[in-house]
């Protein structure tokens, strides 16, 4: 009975340590402002609404914690809860991940009408407003044959005007191994 208790205690403690390690290291969170143009370096976008810090996202798989590398090395995720219209007119927001060559799952929740087929918020977002209760996770399922590459993914998130098709914001995203390209994460990222 004592042995079972000790084993259960160890499993519980390890699960807590694992969850804490994964939650800090697995998902990179970032902010989105429209219009912001091509985000090639850390910037602060000012307009109607609050100032928004943005930067390219660079995720180094080699910097992940041991439990993540051992138990979940081929899954990487990015997330946002903040999409603001800092422009001067209402805009319908469309989203596109550019240059994906392997499966990426989109998990989108919001208190704003959303079309999951076109990845479009169908109601115009007024100036100075954000999409309420937003949660978007992009889960990259990296095939085994990419795991030894120096650059695993080089693309980005294109945010565009869904009515006109005009680009509003482009955030470059890279998933790499070795960290020699740039530091991990972007402005506004949290771990």
C-alpha positions in Angstrom: 0.0 0.0 0.0 2.8 2.4 0.9 4.7 1.6 -2.4 1.5 2.3 -4.4 1.1 5.7 -2.6 4.8 6.6 -3.3 4.4 5.7 -7.0 1.2 7.7 -7.3 2.8 10.6 -5.5 5.8 10.5 -7.9 3.6 10.3 -11.0 1.5 13.3 -9.7 4.6 15.4 -8.9 6.2 14.6 -12.3 2.9 15.4 -14.1 2.9 18.8 -12.4 6.5 19.5 -13.3 5.9 18.3 -16.9 2.8 20.4 -17.3 4.6 23.5 -15.9 7.6 22.9 -18.2 5.4 22.4 -21.3 3.2 25.4 -20.6 6.2 27.7 -20.3 7.9 26.4 -23.4 5.4 24.9 -25.8 3.2 27.8 -27.1 4.5 31.2 -28.2 1.8 33.8 -27.8 1.8 37.0 -29.9 -0.3 40.1 -30.6 -1.7 41.2 -34.0 -2.5 44.7 -35.1 -4.0 45.7 -38.5 -2.9 47.4 -40.5 0.8 47.0 -39.6 2.4 46.1 -43.0 5.3 43.7 -43.2 6.7 43.1 -39.7 10.4 42.5 -40.4 11.7 43.6 -37.0 10.2 44.4 -33.5 7.8 47.4 -33.8 5.2 49.2 -31.8 2.1 49.9 -33.9 0.2 53.0 -32.8 -3.2 54.1 -34.1 -6.8 54.0 -32.8 -6.7 51.8 -29.7 -3.7 50.7 -27.6 -0.1 50.5 -28.9 0.7 46.9 -30.0 4.2 45.4 -29.9 4.9 43.0 -32.7 7.9 41.1 -34.1 8.7 38.2 -36.4 8.3 34.8 -34.6 11.3 32.5 -34.5 10.9 29.3 -32.6 14.0 27.2 -31.9 13.1 23.6 -31.3 16.5 23.0 -29.7 15.7 25.5 -26.9 12.6 23.5 -25.7 12.7 21.7 -22.4 13.6 18.1 -22.0 10.1 16.8 -21.4 8.8 18.5 -24.6 11.7 17.2 -26.7 11.2 13.7 -25.3 7.4 13.4 -25.4 6.2 15.8 -28.0 9.1 16.9 -30.3 7.1 17.0 -33.6 4.3 19.3 -32.4 4.8 23.0 -32.2 2.1 25.7 -31.6 1.6 29.4 -31.7 -1.3 31.3 -30.3 -3.0 34.7 -30.2 -5.7 36.2 -28.0 -5.2 39.7 -29.3 -6.2 41.0 -32.7 -6.8 44.8 -32.8 -7.9 47.1 -35.6 -5.7 50.2 -35.2 -6.8 51.6 -38.5 -9.4 54.3 -39.3 -12.1 52.1 -40.9 -14.0 48.9 -40.1 -12.4 45.8 -41.8 -13.4 42.2 -42.2 -10.3 40.1 -41.1 -9.1 37.2 -43.2 -6.2 35.0 -42.1 -3.8 32.8 -44.0 -0.7 30.8 -43.1 1.8 31.2 -45.9 4.1 28.5 -47.2 2.9 25.6 -45.1 4.2 22.3 -46.4 2.9 20.1 -43.6 -0.4 19.9 -41.6 -1.4 22.8 -39.4 -4.5 22.6 -37.3 -6.5 25.8 -36.7 -8.3 26.1 -33.4 -10.4 29.3 -33.4 -12.8 30.5 -30.7 -14.2 34.1 -30.4 -17.3 36.0 -29.7 -17.2 37.3 -33.3 -18.7 35.6 -36.4 -16.0 33.3 -38.0 -16.0 31.2 -41.1 -13.7 28.2 -40.5 -13.6 27.3 -44.2 -12.2 30.6 -45.4 -10.5 31.6 -42.1 -12.4 34.9 -42.1 -14.1 36.9 -39.4 -17.3 37.8 -41.3 -18.3 40.9 -39.3 -16.2 44.0 -39.8 -14.0 44.9 -36.9 -14.4 48.6 -36.0 -11.4 50.9 -35.5 -9.9 50.8 -32.0 -11.6 47.5 -31.2 -10.3 43.9 -30.8 -12.0 40.6 -31.5 -13.6 39.8 -28.1 -12.7 36.5 -26.3 -10.3 35.5 -29.1 -8.3 32.3 -28.9 -6.5 31.1 -32.0 -4.0 28.3 -31.8 -2.1 27.1 -34.8 -0.7 23.6 -34.2 2.1 22.5 -36.5 2.4 18.7 -37.0 6.0 18.4 -38.2 6.7 15.3 -40.3 9.7 13.2 -39.1 11.7 14.0 -42.3 11.8 17.7 -41.4 13.0 17.3 -37.9 16.7 17.2 -38.9 16.5 20.3 -41.1 18.0 23.6 -39.9 15.0 25.5 -41.1 11.8 23.5 -40.6 9.2 26.2 -41.5 9.7 29.6 -43.1 6.5 31.4 -43.9 4.2 33.6 -41.9 0.8 34.8 -41.0 -0.9 37.0 -43.5 -3.8 39.1 -42.2 -5.8 40.6 -45.0 -9.0 42.6 -45.8 -11.5 39.8 -46.6 -13.5 42.1 -48.8 -10.7 43.5 -51.0 -8.0 40.8 -50.5 -5.5 43.6 -49.7 -2.8 42.6 -47.2 -3.0 44.4 -43.9 -0.3 42.7 -41.8 2.3 40.0 -42.4 4.1 38.4 -39.5 7.1 36.2 -40.6 7.2 32.9 -38.7 10.2 30.5 -38.6 10.6 27.2 -36.9 14.3 26.3 -36.7 16.8 24.0 -35.0 19.9 25.5 -33.4 19.0 29.1 -32.8 21.7 30.5 -35.0 19.2 32.5 -37.0 17.7 34.8 -34.4 16.4 34.7 -30.8 13.2 32.8 -30.0 9.9 34.5 -29.7 8.6 38.0 -30.6 7.6 41.1 -28.9 4.6 40.4 -26.8 5.3 36.7 -26.6 4.9 35.0 -23.3 5.9 31.6 -22.1 
